[in-house]
């Protein structure tokens, strides 16, 4: 497990993996499941997972910008550092 409940993290930019975007998020749950890129479209999510060769793995639920984001992959997150603020 890369993160633990309560950790502050930053979300990696979808266009530049060396950059983070938005405000910090907090880890609220850790479990094994299929990651979700399309939160409300299970069919497209399944297709994306198959196309990328991704299966169930450790994922994180986070609170980001007042909303719960489910099944976030560890590679989409970076630890928050105080100098990031």
Helices and strands as residue ranges (DSSP letters): E 8-12, E 20-33, H 42-52, E 57-64, E 67-73, G 74-76, E 77-79, G 82-84
